[in-house]
Amino acid sequence: MDVLLDLLDPKWWLGMLGAFATIGVIAIVFAETGLLVGFFLPGDSLLVTAGIFSTAAAAQGFGIAPLSLPTLLVFAPVAAVAGAQLGHFLGARFGRRLFDKPDSRLFKKEHVDKAEHYFEKFGPAKAVVAARFMPIVRTFMNPVAGVLEMDARRFFVWNVVGGVAWVEALLLLGYFLGTRVDGIDRYILPGVFVVVLLSVIPIVREVLKNRRAAMAAPKGRHHAQR
């Protein structure tokens, strides 16, 4: 349990990365969006926290050197776009075989099903952009887009739109909070859970909606037979 909390705590990641925190954040953004095993990494909360600790006051309170906001603003979106492009390429290259594996601690078929559901519900363009703001879904959406043969050039355009909007918005939100709220580092862990909760609300709503639809379907068929 303690290990899981550490993995979800962006302060733990930044403390572990130390002097390489800026580069580490960029690498984690790439891994979360480009590698299937990266879905557990704290993308949203890490970006907000990185923005917070790019301010001198917050970084000093945590005992680390401030992260470079200009570097993050330039290279984190590049990492997000490049990671998603890798995911799309792998999906297009290997197709369904990429997901043809039994469930394990790191892989759940339901994650793929959720990504595919949003792809079909919203359409390719909206799904690629919207998935950026949904944990887990954003990791699996990119290879799913490749598997479902979304045109590479069209994917690139909307990948750039979503990647830049996601990264820049969360980094700048963190920087704003870091410059406006005294002792903001004390509120980061509770804030992480708020961010995660807000991020998974759309997923929970869809799951509940699908369950209600599945429960109603047998009743509808029963009345039709009568």
C-alpha positions in Angstrom: 0.0 0.0 0.0 2.8 2.4 0.9 4.5 1.7 -2.5 1.3 2.5 -4.3 0.9 5.8 -2.4 4.5 6.7 -3.3 3.9 6.0 -7.0 0.8 8.3 -6.9 2.6 11.0 -5.0 4.3 13.5 -7.4 6.4 14.9 -4.5 7.9 11.4 -4.1 8.9 11.3 -7.7 10.4 14.8 -7.6 12.3 14.0 -4.4 13.6 10.8 -5.9 14.7 12.5 -9.2 16.5 15.3 -7.3 18.7 17.4 -9.5 17.3 15.6 -12.6 13.6 16.4 -11.7 13.0 18.6 -14.8 14.3 15.9 -17.2 12.5 13.2 -15.1 9.2 14.9 -15.5 9.7 15.1 -19.3 10.6 11.4 -19.4 7.6 10.4 -17.3 5.3 12.3 -19.6 6.7 10.4 -22.5 6.4 7.1 -20.8 2.9 7.6 -19.6 1.6 8.5 -23.1 3.8 6.2 -25.1 4.3 3.0 -23.2 1.4 0.7 -22.2 3.1 0.0 -18.8 3.2 3.7 -18.1 -0.5 4.1 -17.3 0.1 4.1 -13.6 2.4 7.1 -13.7 1.0 10.4 -12.2 0.7 12.5 -15.3 -1.9 15.1 -14.3 -0.7 15.6 -10.7 2.9 15.5 -11.7 2.5 18.3 -14.2 0.7 20.5 -11.7 3.3 19.7 -9.1 6.1 20.4 -11.5 4.6 23.8 -12.2 4.3 24.5 -8.4 8.0 23.6 -7.8 9.2 25.7 -10.7 8.6 28.6 -8.2 11.5 29.3 -5.9 9.4 29.6 -2.7 7.7 26.2 -3.1 11.0 24.5 -4.2 12.9 25.9 -1.2 10.2 24.7 1.2 10.6 21.2 -0.2 14.4 21.4 -0.2 15.0 21.1 -3.9 16.2 23.4 -6.7 13.4 25.0 -8.7 12.4 23.1 -11.8 13.0 25.0 -15.1 9.5 26.2 -16.2 10.7 27.3 -19.7 12.3 23.9 -20.3 9.1 22.1 -19.2 6.9 24.4 -21.3 8.9 23.5 -24.4 9.9 19.9 -24.0 7.1 18.3 -21.9 4.6 18.9 -24.8 7.1 17.5 -27.2 7.4 14.4 -25.0 3.6 14.1 -24.8 3.3 14.3 -28.5 6.2 12.0 -29.2 4.9 9.4 -26.7 1.5 9.4 -28.3 3.0 9.1 -31.8 4.9 6.0 -30.6 1.7 4.5 -29.2 -0.2 5.1 -32.5 2.7 3.6 -34.5 2.8 0.5 -32.3 -1.0 0.1 -32.6 -0.9 0.5 -36.4 2.1 -1.8 -36.7 1.1 -4.7 -34.5 -2.7 -4.3 -34.5 -4.8 -6.4 -32.1 -1.8 -8.6 -31.3 -0.6 -5.7 -29.1 -3.5 -6.3 -26.8 -3.7 -10.1 -27.2 -2.5 -10.9 -23.7 -4.1 -12.2 -20.5 -4.9 -9.8 -17.7 -2.1 -9.1 -15.2 -1.2 -6.5 -12.6 0.1 -4.2 -15.3 -2.4 -4.9 -18.1 -6.2 -5.1 -18.0 -8.3 -5.6 -21.1 -10.9 -3.3 -19.7 -8.5 -0.3 -20.1 -8.3 -1.0 -23.8 -12.1 -1.4 -24.0 -12.6 2.0 -22.3 -10.3 3.7 -24.8 -12.0 2.0 -27.7 -15.4 3.0 -26.3 -14.4 6.7 -26.2 -12.9 6.5 -29.7 -16.2 5.2 -31.1 -18.4 7.5 -29.1 -16.7 10.8 -29.7 -15.0 10.1 -33.0 -11.3 10.0 -33.6 -10.4 13.7 -33.3 -12.4 14.5 -30.1 -11.4 11.2 -28.5 -7.7 11.8 -29.0 -7.9 15.3 -27.5 -10.3 14.4 -24.6 -8.3 11.3 -23.7 -5.4 13.6 -22.6 -7.4 14.6 -19.6 -8.4 11.0 -18.5 -5.9 8.9 -16.6 -5.3 5.4 -18.0 -7.5 6.2 -21.1 -4.8 8.6 -22.4 -2.2 5.8 -22.3 -4.3 3.3 -24.3 -6.1 5.7 -26.6 -3.0 6.2 -28.8 -2.4 2.5 -29.7 -6.2 2.0 -30.0 -6.3 4.8 -32.6 -3.5 3.0 -34.5 -5.3 -0.4 -34.3 -8.5 1.2 -35.6 -6.6 2.7 -38.5 -6.9 6.4 -37.7 -5.0 8.3 -40.5 -1.5 9.1 -39.3 -1.5 12.7 -40.4 -4.9 13.4 -38.8 -3.8 11.7 -35.6 -0.7 13.9 -35.5 -2.7 17.1 -35.8 -5.1 16.3 -33.0 -2.3 14.7 -31.0 -0.5 18.0 -31.1 -3.6 19.9 -30.1 -4.4 17.6 -27.2 -0.8 17.2 -26.0 0.0 20.9 -25.9 -3.3 21.9 -24.3 -3.0 19.2 -21.6 0.7 19.9 -20.7 0.7 23.7 -20.8 -2.6 24.1 -19.0 -1.5 21.9 -16.0 2.0 23.3 -15.8 0.7 26.9 -15.8 -2.0 26.0 -13.3 0.7 24.7 -11.0 3.0 27.7 -11.5 0.0 30.1 -10.8 -0.8 28.2 -7.5 2.9 28.2 -6.6 3.1 32.0 -6.9 -0.2 32.8 -5.2 -0.6 30.3 -2.4 1.7 30.3 0.6 2.9 26.9 1.8 1.3 25.3 -1.3 3.5 22.2 -0.9 1.5 21.2 2.2 -1.6 20.8 0.1 -0.1 18.8 -2.8 -1.0 15.3 -1.7 -4.7 16.1 -0.9 -4.7 18.0 -4.2 -3.5 14.9 -6.0 -6.5 12.9 -4.9 -8.8 15.8 -6.0 -7.2 15.8 -9.4 -7.4 12.1 -9.8 -11.0 12.1 -8.6 -12.0 14.8 -11.1 -10.1 13.0 -13.9 -11.9 9.7 -13.4 -15.4 11.2 -13.1 -16.1 10.8 -16.9 -15.0 7.2 -16.8 -17.1 6.4 -13.8 -20.1 8.0 -15.4 -19.7 6.0 -18.6 -19.3 2.7 -16.6 -22.5 3.4 -14.6 -24.3 4.4 -17.8 -23.2 1.2 -19.5 -24.3 -0.9 -16.6 -27.7 0.7 -16.5 -28.1 0.1 -20.2 -27.0 -3.5 -19.8 -29.5 -4.1 -17.0 -32.3 -2.4 -19.0 -31.6 -4.4 -22.2 -32.9 -7.8 -20.9 -36.1 -6.2 -19.7 -36.6 -4.6 -23.1 -36.2 -7.9 -24.8 -38.5 -9.6 -22.4 -41.3 -7.1 -23.0 -40.7 -7.4 -26.8 -41.1 -11.2 -26.6 -44.4 -10.9 -24.7 
